[in-house]
Amino acid sequence: MQRRHHYEQAFEEYLRSRRIPYVAVDEARKALAPGGLRLAGDADPVPLKSFDFVIYGERGNLLAEIKGRRIGGRIAARNRARGAGRLESWVTQDDVEALSTWEGLFGPGFAAAFVFIYWCDEQPAAPLFEELFEHRGRWYAVRVVPVAEYAGAMRRRSAKWRTVHLSKADFERMSRPLCLASA
């Protein structure tokens, strides 16, 4: 896990404070998948992009990739003024491919998901998020989207940057609190 990012630090504290069992993954150690994995047409086996946490739950375990996003500031205010207020849900195509591959490698009992951590300039209204927490003077909200659902509904955002996203309606329909995703 890249501990330099406040999103991951805040999320780890969130897990600890709620006594949710987890293991943080060390991203400095890239893994080659068994059988010489090839992604996106590569000729040679490639290191498989790591995810951030394995979170253990009573009904299953979650392979979690943290995606930090900010709510607030000048850009968000401009979007709200235009009526375009939505939660950013973009990821890279490589994120989707790698997380899907990890889910297959771990097998039954493990589900991969994007965990979107939204840094809010102020404490958001309760109806907006079900899971809110404060860490080092900042407010965060958590939403989770299983990678299989994400992959089935994703839309291209940028061909150049190989990014994808969900429509506002799809994100609202698919995302859920962590407590429901890992319970």
N, CA and C of each residue as an Amber inpcrd file, in Angstrom:
protein
   549
   0.8370000  -1.1760000   0.0000000   0.0000000   0.0000000   0.0000000
   0.8820000   1.2380000   0.0000000   0.5250000   2.2250000  -0.7740000
   1.2720000   3.4650000  -0.8030000   0.8130000   4.3440000   0.3520000
   1.5370000   4.3160000   1.4250000   1.1230000   5.0310000   2.6260000
   1.3110000   6.5320000   2.5300000   1.8370000   7.0260000   1.4070000
   2.0230000   8.4660000   1.2750000   0.7220000   9.1810000   0.9460000
  -0.2820000   8.4730000   0.4990000  -1.5530000   9.0880000   0.1290000
  -2.5030000   9.1250000   1.3230000  -3.0380000  10.2940000   1.5900000
  -3.9080000  10.4370000   2.7580000  -5.1740000   9.6020000   2.6300000
  -5.6220000   9.3030000   1.4190000  -6.8240000   8.4830000   1.2390000
  -6.6080000   7.0810000   1.8210000  -5.4740000   6.4800000   1.4900000
  -5.1760000   5.1350000   2.0010000  -4.9420000   5.1540000   3.5030000
  -4.2550000   6.1930000   3.9900000  -4.0340000   6.3180000   5.4300000
  -5.3630000   6.4390000   6.1740000  -6.2320000   7.2810000   5.6440000
  -7.5390000   7.4750000   6.2810000  -8.3500000   6.1860000   6.2520000
  -8.3290000   5.4900000   5.1200000  -9.1070000   4.2530000   5.0150000
  -8.5780000   3.1870000   5.9730000  -7.2630000   3.0850000   6.0910000
  -6.7000000   2.1070000   7.0240000  -7.1370000   2.4110000   8.4560000
  -7.1300000   3.6790000   8.8260000  -7.5960000   4.0610000  10.1620000
  -9.0820000   3.7510000  10.3250000  -9.8530000   3.9570000   9.2650000
 -11.2790000   3.6280000   9.2790000 -11.4800000   2.1330000   9.5870000
 -10.7120000   1.2720000   8.9160000 -10.8090000  -0.1700000   9.1620000
 -10.4220000  -0.5110000  10.5950000  -9.3190000   0.0720000  11.0590000
  -8.8610000  -0.1990000  12.4310000  -9.8870000   0.2350000  13.4660000
 -10.4290000   1.4390000  13.2980000 -11.3570000   1.9670000  14.3000000
 -12.6460000   1.1430000  14.3870000 -12.9960000   0.4680000  13.3170000
 -14.2010000  -0.3690000  13.2920000 -13.8910000  -1.8460000  13.5120000
 -12.6170000  -2.1280000  13.7910000 -12.1540000  -3.4840000  14.0800000
 -12.4910000  -4.4500000  12.9410000 -12.3280000  -3.9710000  11.7190000
 -12.5450000  -4.7960000  10.5240000 -11.1980000  -5.4290000  10.1740000
 -11.1340000  -6.7650000  10.1360000  -9.8570000  -7.4140000   9.8320000
  -9.4290000  -7.1620000   8.3780000  -8.1360000  -6.8760000   8.1930000
  -7.6250000  -6.5630000   6.8570000  -6.1290000  -6.8360000   6.8010000
  -5.6180000  -6.8830000   5.5950000  -4.1850000  -6.9110000   5.3360000
  -3.9210000  -5.8450000   4.2880000  -2.9690000  -4.9530000   4.5600000
  -2.5580000  -3.9460000   3.5800000  -1.5440000  -4.5910000   2.6440000
  -1.7110000  -4.3720000   1.3510000  -0.8410000  -4.9720000   0.3430000
   0.3090000  -4.0210000   0.0520000   1.5010000  -4.5560000  -0.0260000
   2.6900000  -3.7700000  -0.3040000   2.8500000  -3.6270000  -1.8120000
   2.5910000  -2.4190000  -2.3400000   2.6620000  -2.2000000  -3.7840000
   4.0810000  -2.1820000  -4.3090000   5.0620000  -2.1190000  -3.4240000
   6.4420000  -2.1310000  -3.8850000   6.8300000  -3.4950000  -4.4280000
   6.0560000  -4.4890000  -4.0870000   6.3380000  -5.8470000  -4.5450000
   5.3140000  -6.2310000  -5.5990000   5.7230000  -6.1730000  -6.8420000
   4.8400000  -6.5590000  -7.9430000   4.8340000  -8.0720000  -8.0570000
   3.7400000  -8.6180000  -8.4950000   3.6090000 -10.0650000  -8.6020000
   3.4290000 -10.4790000 -10.0530000   4.0840000 -11.5670000 -10.4150000
   3.8010000 -12.1900000 -11.7000000   2.7870000 -13.2850000 -11.4230000
   1.7250000 -13.2930000 -12.1660000   0.6850000 -14.2920000 -11.9580000
   1.1540000 -15.6540000 -12.4470000   0.6100000 -16.7280000 -11.8810000
   0.9710000 -18.0710000 -12.3270000   0.6410000 -18.2540000 -13.8090000
   1.4560000 -19.0700000 -14.4820000   1.1730000 -19.3860000 -15.8750000
   1.6030000 -18.3060000 -16.8460000   2.4180000 -17.3650000 -16.4230000
   2.9000000 -16.3340000 -17.3330000   1.7940000 -15.4590000 -17.8700000
   1.1040000 -14.7730000 -17.0140000  -0.0200000 -13.9150000 -17.3830000
   0.3590000 -12.8740000 -18.4230000  -0.5290000 -12.6640000 -19.3810000
  -0.3480000 -11.6150000 -20.3740000  -1.6010000 -10.7460000 -20.3670000
  -1.3880000  -9.4530000 -20.2040000  -2.5070000  -8.5190000 -20.1890000
  -2.5270000  -7.6890000 -21.4610000  -3.6960000  -7.3700000 -21.9510000
  -3.9110000  -6.4350000 -23.0570000  -3.0110000  -6.7280000 -24.2550000
  -2.8420000  -8.0000000 -24.6040000  -2.0990000  -8.3650000 -25.7960000
  -0.5880000  -8.2970000 -25.6690000  -0.0570000  -8.1440000 -24.4720000
   1.3940000  -8.0910000 -24.2950000   2.0180000  -9.4370000 -24.6530000
   3.1720000  -9.4090000 -25.3080000   3.8520000 -10.6310000 -25.7230000
   4.5390000 -11.3210000 -24.5480000   5.0550000 -10.5440000 -23.6140000
   5.7800000 -11.1020000 -22.4790000   4.9230000 -11.0310000 -21.2250000
   5.1710000 -11.9640000 -20.2830000   4.4560000 -11.8700000 -19.0040000
   4.7420000 -10.5210000 -18.3550000   3.7240000  -9.9570000 -17.7430000
   3.8650000  -8.6430000 -17.1270000   3.5520000  -8.7200000 -15.6460000
   4.1670000  -7.8270000 -14.8760000   3.7760000  -7.7710000 -13.4700000
   2.3020000  -7.3630000 -13.3740000   1.6050000  -7.9910000 -12.4880000
   0.1890000  -7.7020000 -12.2850000   0.0660000  -6.5710000 -11.2780000
  -0.6440000  -5.5010000 -11.6470000  -0.8370000  -4.3570000 -10.7610000
  -1.4750000  -4.8160000  -9.4490000  -0.8940000  -4.3940000  -8.3590000
  -1.4030000  -4.7800000  -7.0410000  -2.6730000  -4.0150000  -6.6900000
  -3.4210000  -4.5630000  -5.7700000  -4.5420000  -3.8570000  -5.1680000
  -4.0760000  -3.3860000  -3.7960000  -4.9370000  -2.7430000  -3.0090000
  -4.4830000  -2.0940000  -1.7770000  -4.7230000  -2.8750000  -0.4830000
  -5.8610000  -3.5500000  -0.3810000  -6.2040000  -4.2440000   0.8640000
  -6.9380000  -5.5470000   0.5700000  -6.7400000  -6.5270000   1.4480000
  -7.6440000  -7.6700000   1.5450000  -8.4350000  -7.4140000   2.8150000
  -9.7530000  -7.3210000   2.6820000 -10.6250000  -7.0460000   3.8220000
 -11.4450000  -8.3120000   4.0730000 -11.4250000  -8.7880000   5.3020000
 -12.0950000 -10.0390000   5.6370000 -13.4630000  -9.7630000   6.2390000
 -14.4780000 -10.4800000   5.7490000 -15.8400000 -10.3020000   6.2390000
 -16.5080000 -11.6350000   6.4720000 -17.6070000 -11.6250000   7.1850000
 -18.3270000 -12.8490000   7.5240000 -18.8990000 -13.5590000   6.2940000
 -19.3570000 -12.7840000   5.3050000 -19.9630000 -13.3890000   4.1080000
 -19.0130000 -13.4770000   2.9270000 -17.7840000 -13.0560000   3.0960000
 -16.8170000 -13.0960000   2.0090000 -15.7230000 -12.0810000   2.2270000
 -14.7220000 -12.1550000   1.3990000 -13.5520000 -11.3070000   1.5360000
 -13.4510000 -10.3820000   0.3310000 -12.9320000  -9.2030000   0.5800000
 -12.8870000  -8.1720000  -0.4510000 -11.4410000  -7.8480000  -0.8170000
 -11.1490000  -7.8770000  -2.1110000  -9.8740000  -7.3960000  -2.6410000
 -10.1290000  -5.9530000  -3.0400000  -9.6070000  -5.0180000  -2.2910000
  -9.9920000  -3.6130000  -2.4220000  -8.9090000  -2.7650000  -3.0750000
  -9.3020000  -2.0540000  -4.1210000  -8.4560000  -1.0580000  -4.7850000
  -8.9970000   0.3100000  -4.3950000  -8.2000000   1.1010000  -3.6860000
  -8.6410000   2.4120000  -3.2030000  -8.5100000   3.4410000  -4.3120000
  -9.5630000   4.2130000  -4.5110000  -9.5770000   5.3060000  -5.4760000
  -9.9960000   6.5670000  -4.7380000  -9.0380000   7.4400000  -4.4980000
  -9.3090000   8.6820000  -3.7800000  -9.7940000   9.7690000  -4.7230000
 -10.8680000  10.4280000  -4.3270000 -11.4400000  11.5310000  -5.1080000
 -11.8070000  12.6500000  -4.1500000 -11.8060000  13.8700000  -4.6400000
 -12.1300000  15.0160000  -3.7890000 -13.4850000  15.5870000  -4.1640000
 -14.2410000  15.9260000  -3.1400000 -15.5080000  16.6340000  -3.3180000
 -15.3080000  18.0170000  -2.7220000 -15.5870000  19.0200000  -3.4990000
 -15.4150000  20.3880000  -3.0050000 -14.4130000  21.1330000  -3.8470000
 -14.1100000  22.3150000  -3.4350000 -13.1540000  23.1280000  -4.1740000
 -13.7980000  23.8300000  -5.3570000 -12.9680000  24.5160000  -6.1490000
 -13.4610000  25.3390000  -7.2560000 -14.1240000  24.5280000  -8.3580000
 -13.5330000  23.4000000  -8.7440000 -14.0940000  22.6180000  -9.8450000
 -15.4500000  22.0460000  -9.4540000 -15.5620000  21.5020000  -8.2510000
 -16.8400000  20.9440000  -7.8100000 -17.9060000  22.0260000  -7.7210000
 -17.5400000  23.2170000  -7.2450000 -18.5020000  24.3230000  -7.1620000
 -18.9790000  24.7180000  -8.5540000 -18.0650000  24.7650000  -9.5140000
 -18.4330000  25.1030000 -10.8910000 -19.3650000  24.0390000 -11.4740000
 -19.0780000  22.7620000 -11.2170000 -19.9370000  21.6820000 -11.7140000
 -21.3230000  21.7370000 -11.0870000 -21.3750000  22.0070000  -9.7800000
 -22.6860000  22.1040000  -9.1080000 -23.4970000  23.2500000  -9.6960000
 -22.8370000  24.3590000  -9.9890000 -23.5220000  25.5220000 -10.5610000
 -24.1070000  25.1900000 -11.9330000 -23.4460000  24.3100000 -12.6830000
 -23.9460000  23.8990000 -13.9960000 -24.9460000  22.7510000 -13.8830000
 -25.2000000  22.2450000 -12.6600000 -26.1110000  21.1180000 -12.4830000
 -25.4630000  19.7910000 -12.8110000 -24.1360000  19.7740000 -12.8630000
 -23.4340000  18.5500000 -13.2480000 -22.8410000  17.8310000 -12.0450000
 -23.3530000  18.0990000 -10.8610000 -22.8040000  17.4810000  -9.6690000
 -22.9340000  15.9670000  -9.7100000 -21.7980000  15.2900000  -9.6620000
 -21.7740000  13.8350000  -9.6200000 -20.4920000  13.4010000  -8.9520000
 -20.4980000  12.2110000  -8.4440000 -19.3040000  11.6700000  -7.8110000
 -18.4110000  11.0680000  -8.8860000 -17.1490000  11.4610000  -8.8980000
 -16.2110000  10.9210000  -9.8760000 -16.0060000   9.4310000  -9.6150000
 -16.0680000   8.6390000 -10.6790000 -15.9230000   7.1860000 -10.5530000
 -14.9590000   6.6220000 -11.5890000 -14.0610000   7.4470000 -12.1060000
 -13.1770000   6.9580000 -13.1560000 -12.0400000   6.1160000 -12.5860000
 -11.6080000   5.1550000 -13.3860000 -10.4580000   4.2980000 -13.1050000
  -9.7650000   4.0450000 -14.4440000  -8.6400000   3.3690000 -14.4380000
  -8.0060000   3.0120000 -15.7020000  -8.4850000   1.6320000 -16.1410000
  -8.3810000   1.3780000 -17.4320000  -8.7160000   0.0460000 -17.9340000
  -7.7790000  -0.9900000 -17.3210000  -6.5210000  -0.6130000 -17.0810000
  -5.5780000  -1.5150000 -16.4220000  -6.0470000  -1.8730000 -15.0200000
  -6.6360000  -0.9130000 -14.2960000  -7.1880000  -1.1990000 -12.9650000
  -8.2620000  -2.2850000 -13.0530000  -9.1600000  -2.1440000 -14.0090000
 -10.2580000  -3.1040000 -14.1720000  -9.7000000  -4.4880000 -14.5130000
  -8.7790000  -4.5350000 -15.4760000  -8.2100000  -5.8180000 -15.9070000
  -7.4560000  -6.5040000 -14.7810000  -6.5950000  -5.7560000 -14.0820000
  -5.7950000  -6.3490000 -13.0150000  -6.6630000  -6.8220000 -11.8520000
  -7.6240000  -5.9980000 -11.4340000  -8.4780000  -6.3730000 -10.3110000
  -9.3410000  -7.5820000 -10.6570000  -9.8200000  -7.6510000 -11.8890000
 -10.5970000  -8.8190000 -12.3430000  -9.7270000 -10.0750000 -12.3280000
  -8.4800000  -9.9250000 -12.7410000  -7.5560000 -11.0640000 -12.7410000
  -7.2860000 -11.5450000 -11.3280000  -7.0510000 -10.6190000 -10.4070000
  -6.8270000 -10.9990000  -9.0070000  -8.0310000 -11.7510000  -8.4480000
  -9.2300000 -11.2790000  -8.7730000 -10.4310000 -11.9580000  -8.2830000
 -10.4490000 -13.4130000  -8.7560000 -10.0990000 -13.6330000 -10.0200000
 -10.0360000 -15.0000000 -10.5380000  -8.9590000 -15.8330000  -9.8810000
  -7.8080000 -15.2330000  -9.6060000  -6.7130000 -15.9610000  -8.9630000
  -7.0330000 -16.3350000  -7.5250000  -7.7120000 -15.4440000  -6.8020000
  -8.0650000 -15.7530000  -5.4160000  -9.1930000 -16.7680000  -5.3370000
 -10.1010000 -16.7490000  -6.2930000 -11.1610000 -17.7550000  -6.3740000
 -12.3510000 -17.4690000  -5.4780000 -13.1920000 -18.5060000  -5.3130000
 -14.4210000 -18.3500000  -4.5200000 -14.1230000 -17.8480000  -3.1070000
 -15.0280000 -17.0270000  -2.6180000 -14.8610000 -16.4550000  -1.2890000
 -14.1790000 -15.0980000  -1.3120000 -13.7240000 -14.6610000  -2.5010000
 -13.0860000 -13.3600000  -2.6440000 -13.7450000 -12.5940000  -3.7780000
 -14.0850000 -11.3490000  -3.5250000 -14.6450000 -10.4810000  -4.5530000
 -13.7720000  -9.2350000  -4.6280000 -13.4970000  -8.7840000  -5.8390000
 -12.6910000  -7.5790000  -6.0290000 -13.6060000  -6.3780000  -6.1910000
 -13.1730000  -5.2360000  -5.6810000 -14.0140000  -4.0400000  -5.7610000
 -13.1710000  -2.7780000  -5.7230000 -13.7080000  -1.7460000  -6.3400000
 -13.1420000  -0.4070000  -6.2120000 -13.7740000   0.2290000  -4.9850000
 -12.9310000   0.7500000  -4.1060000 -13.4060000   1.4590000  -2.9230000
 -13.0940000   2.9320000  -3.1630000 -14.1390000   3.6950000  -3.4330000
 -13.9890000   5.1220000  -3.6820000 -14.0430000   5.8450000  -2.3450000
 -12.9550000   6.5690000  -2.0520000 -12.8650000   7.3560000  -0.8310000
 -12.9670000   8.8150000  -1.2500000 -14.0280000   9.4700000  -0.8350000
 -14.2600000  10.8640000  -1.2060000 -13.8520000  11.7780000  -0.0580000
 -12.9040000  12.6530000  -0.3290000 -12.4620000  13.6480000   0.6290000
 -13.3790000  14.8480000   0.4600000 -14.0770000  15.1960000   1.5220000
 -15.0720000  16.2690000   1.4940000 -14.5160000  17.4910000   2.2150000
 -14.7300000  18.6570000   1.6420000 -14.2500000  19.8920000   2.2670000
 -14.9090000  20.1330000   3.6250000 -16.1090000  19.6560000   3.7780000
 -16.8150000  19.7770000   5.0570000 -17.6650000  18.5350000   5.2380000
 -18.1760000  18.3340000   6.4350000 -18.9910000  17.1500000   6.6850000
 -20.2260000  17.1990000   5.7940000 -20.3810000  16.1950000   4.9010000
 -21.5360000  16.2160000   4.0010000 -22.8290000  15.8810000   4.7420000
 -23.9310000  16.2500000   4.1200000 -25.2460000  15.9300000   4.6840000
 -25.4030000  14.4120000   4.7440000 -26.0160000  13.9260000   5.8030000
 -26.1670000  12.4890000   6.0230000 -26.8070000  11.7340000   4.8550000
 -27.8140000  12.2750000   4.1800000 -28.4140000  11.4790000   3.1010000
 -27.4710000  11.1970000   1.9310000 -26.4200000  12.0070000   1.7620000
 -25.5160000  11.8120000   0.6420000 -24.7070000  10.5220000   0.7870000
 -24.2200000  10.2320000   1.9840000 -23.3980000   9.0500000   2.2260000
 -23.8610000   8.3450000   3.4940000 -23.7450000   7.0300000   3.4870000
 -24.0860000   6.2500000   4.6720000 -22.8750000   6.0280000   5.5750000
 -21.6790000   6.0680000   4.9890000 -20.4620000   5.8610000   5.7670000
 -19.5790000   7.1010000   5.6590000 -19.5180000   7.8150000   6.7470000
 -18.6890000   9.0140000   6.8530000 -17.7210000   8.8410000   8.0070000
 -16.5350000   9.4030000   7.8630000 -15.6060000   9.3910000   8.9880000
 -14.6630000  10.5840000   8.8690000 -14.1060000  10.9460000  10.0040000
 -13.1700000  12.0570000  10.0670000 -11.7980000  11.4840000  10.3790000
 -10.7880000  11.9980000   9.6910000  -9.4160000  11.5500000   9.9310000
  -8.4930000  12.7520000   9.7790000  -7.7800000  13.0910000  10.8490000
  -6.8280000  14.2030000  10.8500000  -7.4310000  15.5020000  10.3180000
  -8.6380000  15.7930000  10.7780000  -9.2810000  17.0560000  10.4220000
  -9.9460000  17.0840000   9.0600000  -9.9760000  15.9530000   8.3640000
 -10.6280000  15.8740000   7.0570000 -11.7920000  14.8960000   7.1280000
 -12.8350000  15.1950000   6.3580000 -13.9870000  14.3000000   6.2800000
 -13.8750000  13.4270000   5.0410000 -14.2390000  12.1630000   5.1970000
 -14.2010000  11.1940000   4.1020000 -15.5170000  10.4190000   4.0520000
 -15.8640000  10.0000000   2.8670000 -17.0320000   9.1470000   2.6630000
 -16.5920000   7.9550000   1.8260000 -17.2590000   6.8230000   2.0200000
 -16.8620000   5.5730000   1.3700000 -18.0070000   5.0340000   0.5200000
 -17.6890000   4.6410000  -0.7120000 -18.6230000   3.9300000  -1.5990000
 -17.8370000   2.8110000  -2.2820000 -18.4710000   1.6600000  -2.4740000
 -17.8160000   0.4760000  -3.0330000 -18.5810000   0.0060000  -4.2600000
 -17.8340000  -0.3570000  -5.3220000 -18.4350000  -0.9290000  -6.5300000
 -17.6730000  -2.2110000  -6.8750000 -18.3420000  -3.3640000  -6.8900000
 -17.6730000  -4.6020000  -7.2980000 -17.1330000  -4.4810000  -8.7230000
 -15.9300000  -4.9990000  -8.9440000 -15.2830000  -4.8400000 -10.2470000
 -16.0860000  -5.4960000 -11.3630000 -16.7380000  -6.6170000 -11.0950000
 -17.5220000  -7.2810000 -12.1430000 -18.6830000  -6.4030000 -12.5990000
 -19.3460000  -5.7490000 -11.6580000 -20.4400000  -4.8420000 -12.0180000
 -19.8940000  -3.6180000 -12.7510000 -18.7770000  -3.1030000 -12.2590000
 -18.1550000  -1.9460000 -12.8840000 -17.8180000  -2.2550000 -14.3420000
 -17.1580000  -3.3950000 -14.5600000 -16.7300000  -3.7730000 -15.9120000
 -17.9130000  -3.9170000 -16.8610000 -19.0460000  -4.3760000 -16.3450000
 -20.2260000  -4.5640000 -17.1780000 -20.9080000  -3.2770000 -17.5990000
 -20.6370000  -2.1870000 -16.9070000 -21.3280000  -0.9200000 -17.2000000
 -20.3840000   0.2290000 -17.5480000 -19.0790000  -0.0170000 -17.5010000
 -18.1350000   1.0900000 -17.6990000 -18.2270000   1.6560000 -19.1100000
 -17.8940000   2.9410000 -19.1880000 -17.8670000   3.6720000 -20.4600000
 -16.4960000   4.3170000 -20.6010000 -16.0540000   4.4370000 -21.8380000
 -14.7510000   5.0760000 -22.0750000 -14.8250000   6.5470000 -21.6750000
 -13.8180000   6.9680000 -20.9570000 -13.6870000   8.3770000 -20.5910000
 -12.6220000   9.0270000 -21.4650000 -11.4520000   8.3670000 -21.5820000
 -10.3740000   8.8850000 -22.4180000  -9.6210000   7.7240000 -23.0540000
  -9.5930000   7.6870000 -24.3820000  -8.8270000   6.6630000 -25.0860000
  -7.3310000   6.8810000 -24.8630000  -6.9070000   8.1310000 -24.8860000
  -5.4910000   8.4590000 -24.7120000  -4.9640000   7.9760000 -23.3600000
  -5.7250000   8.2160000 -22.3060000  -5.2910000   7.8600000 -20.9560000
  -5.7900000   6.4950000 -20.5160000  -6.5440000   5.8070000 -21.3720000
  -7.1180000   4.4780000 -21.0740000  -7.9340000   4.5070000 -19.7740000
  -8.7550000   5.5430000 -19.6500000  -9.6140000   5.6380000 -18.4690000
 -11.0540000   5.3340000 -18.8410000 -11.7770000   4.8330000 -17.8580000
 -13.1870000   4.4970000 -17.9970000 -13.9230000   5.0530000 -16.7840000
 -15.2440000   5.1010000 -16.8550000 -16.0320000   5.6030000 -15.7290000
 -17.4320000   5.0090000 -15.8100000 -18.2290000   5.3070000 -14.8070000
 -19.6400000   4.9150000 -14.7830000 -20.4930000   6.1600000 -14.9470000
 -21.6350000   5.9830000 -15.5850000 -22.5850000   7.0980000 -15.6320000
 -23.0570000   7.3730000 -14.2090000 -23.6000000   8.5530000 -14.0020000
 -24.1170000   8.9180000 -12.6820000 -25.1630000   7.9050000 -12.2180000
 -26.0710000   7.5290000 -13.1080000 -27.1400000   6.5810000 -12.7530000
 -26.5660000   5.2060000 -12.4010000 -25.6000000   4.7270000 -13.1900000
 -24.9990000   3.4230000 -12.9020000 -24.2450000   3.4420000 -11.5780000
 -23.4980000   4.5300000 -11.3220000 -22.7660000   4.6090000 -10.0610000
 -23.7310000   4.6200000  -8.8770000 -24.7990000   5.3830000  -8.9760000
 -25.7650000   5.4410000  -7.8780000 -26.4360000   4.0920000  -7.6580000
 -26.6610000   3.3490000  -8.7340000 -27.3100000   2.0380000  -8.6310000
 -26.3600000   0.9660000  -8.0920000 -25.1010000   1.0100000  -8.5120000
 -24.1440000  -0.0520000  -8.1850000 -23.3660000   0.1640000  -6.8950000
 -23.1100000   1.4000000  -6.5370000 -22.2500000   1.6430000  -5.3800000
 -23.0190000   1.3770000  -4.0910000 -22.2730000   0.9570000  -3.0990000
 -22.8770000   0.6350000  -1.8110000 -21.8930000   0.9480000  -0.6990000
 -22.3670000   0.9890000   0.5140000 -21.4530000   1.1990000   1.6430000
 -20.5300000  -0.0120000   1.8100000 -19.3680000   0.1940000   2.3700000
 -18.4310000  -0.8920000   2.6320000 -19.0540000  -1.9340000   3.5480000
 -19.8320000  -1.4860000   4.5160000 -20.4070000  -2.4390000   5.4710000
 -21.2950000  -3.4730000   4.7690000 -21.9020000  -3.1290000   3.6580000
 -22.7150000  -4.0850000   2.9060000 -21.8740000  -4.9240000   1.9620000
 -20.7500000  -4.3860000   1.5080000 -19.9000000  -5.0930000   0.5510000
 -19.0460000  -6.1490000   1.2160000 -18.6920000  -5.9520000   2.4960000
 -17.7690000  -6.8790000   3.1530000 -18.3820000  -7.5790000   4.3630000
 -19.6630000  -7.3580000   4.5990000 -20.2860000  -7.9620000   5.7980000
 -20.4290000  -9.4570000   5.6550000
